[in-house]
């Protein structure tokens, strides 16, 4: 595979350092959260962790198929705090365990056009590496880091994929009170899920303000995105959300709504589109039921509302048919049921997709059923199985996907 390997001298050095830190951290004490009296003691009292995830993925599409068995290894070390300062370093590596890797990862250039897409390239890279300052309600981080906002709908780490999405930049979060939280981040690079050859330099500004009320959390945000490639490509989104719940008799009632407006500008185009989400649900003794409506609007059938920094796999079906919003926009009406069974958690989700801007060519965009079961075990182990079946319409191909995985954390 043409993706990154440990033969790169810088990456070999990083990996060697991480192995040393993990070995040292494994013998350290449990005082990581306590303030230390010196830099030396902060290093000695740090903590190390290892996470392993072995996953099989199978894709069956009308035009092509794919399969992959990959192992993701994540190693990290976090120092204890000294005068409010601490640091973290984390490296991740993904390897094909069996076979030749019968799948395509387009942005990394691997097997382009030969198979269906499974976005798990072989790679070794620095996942996180930052310095943090923390004092009372203030937390500030500088460096490569995970940043998530809004339940991952606009900013997420794409944790489902083996190569997580992280960002280079500065991230400041301030809790003015127990109810009011403000967060600002400036991103100079988007480290995407396709290995570092597909990363983007950027000039992104993220602002998020959240206020908790007795009835739910109110969030206002502005996400001003720009890829740093000497072309005009501003993508500006402003919005707000409100999510909460209440008790009616012995039943918990859940509700949520969100609205955002977006402008996309390039040297030759200027589009506007809106986003709307409505959700209602009930939490019963054995099951939680939710009804959702989500509209990623269109500008006259020429442009669809976009969320390029989101954990997209979490939304609009696990078959990943709509990672890029169609130019006609997307309306997703969903019904979700979740519950507990045999020590684990199950979920069933049904999606009905249609275009926001309907036409004689594009109207019904198909439907999908998603199923999952995940169980955690003592000692940091877990296992799961997940299945997605998308039935296409308006020229979109049928897609079935199956995942079986196990993970361990130490």
C-alpha positions, 0 to 999 in steps of 0.5 A: 500500500502506498500509504505511510509506513514506519520506514519514514525516519521521523515516524520511526523516531516518534514510534520508538519514543512512544514505545519507550514512554509506554514502557516507562508509563506502565510502571508509574503511579496513579497520581496523574491528576495531582499537581506536581512540584517539578517538571521531573515529577510531572513526567514521572507521574504521567500515565500511558495507555494502549488501545487495540481494535481488530475489525472486519468490514465487508461491502457488497454493492451493485457495481463492486465489493470490498473486504478488509481485516485491519488492526488499529493500535493506539499508544499514548502518554500523558504527563501529570500537571505542573503549574497547570501545564501538561502534555500528551502524545499519541500515535496510531497505526493501522495494518492489514492483518490478512489478505492483500487489502481488497478495498479502495481508499481514493484520497490516499491513492490506494486501489483506486477504482478497483473495489468499493471504498473502505476508508481504513488506509494502512498508516502510522502517524502522530494522532495527537501531540499537544501542550495543555494549560488548565486553571479553574474554568479555563482549558487551553490546548496548543498542537495536534488534538481531537476536537468535537462539538455539537454531538459531532454533527459539525465538528468530530473525530470520526472515531468509527474509522481506524484513522481518527480525524484530528486538528492542528491548532489552538483550542480554548474552552472556558466555563464561565459558570456551571451553566455557561461554557464558551469554546474557540478553536483556530485550525491550521490543518485538518488531519483527515481519515485517509492518512496524512497524504490527504490532509488539508492546510486550513484557516478555520475558526470555530466558535461555540457557546453553550448554556444549560437551562432546566429544560435543556441545553441551548447552543449557538455557534459559528464555524468559518472554514477555509482550505489554505490553498490560495483559492477562494473557498469560504464555507461559513455556517451560523446556527443554534440548537436546543436539546433536552428532556422532561418527565411526564408521569413515569416516562422520560420525554426527549426533544431537540431542534437545530437550525443553521444557515450556510454560505459557500463562496468561491471565485466563481460561485456563491450558494446559500443553504439551510439546515433543520433538525427536529427530534422527539422521543420517549425513554421507556423501561426497556427501550428508547424510541426516537423520531427524527427529521433532518434537512440539509437544504439545497440552493435551487438544486445546485448546492447541498448543505455541507458539514466537512468536519463532521463525524459523517458516519454517525448521520444519514445512515451507516452505509455512508451513501450521503457523506457528500450532500447531493446538490438537490439537498437531503431530507432524512426521516428516521425512526430509532429504537435502542435498548439493553440485551444480555449485558450489551446495547442494541439499536435499530434505525430506519431511514427514509431519504428524499431530496430537499429540491425535488425534480423529475429526475431526483425525488426519492433517494432510497431507504436504509435499515441499520442494526448494531449490538455492542457489549463491553466486558471486564478488563477493558474489552469490548466486541460488536457487530453492525450491519447497514442495508441501503436500498437505492433510488434515483440512480443510487446503487444498493449497498450492504455493509457488515462490521465485526470487531473487538477491542481492548484498552490497557 
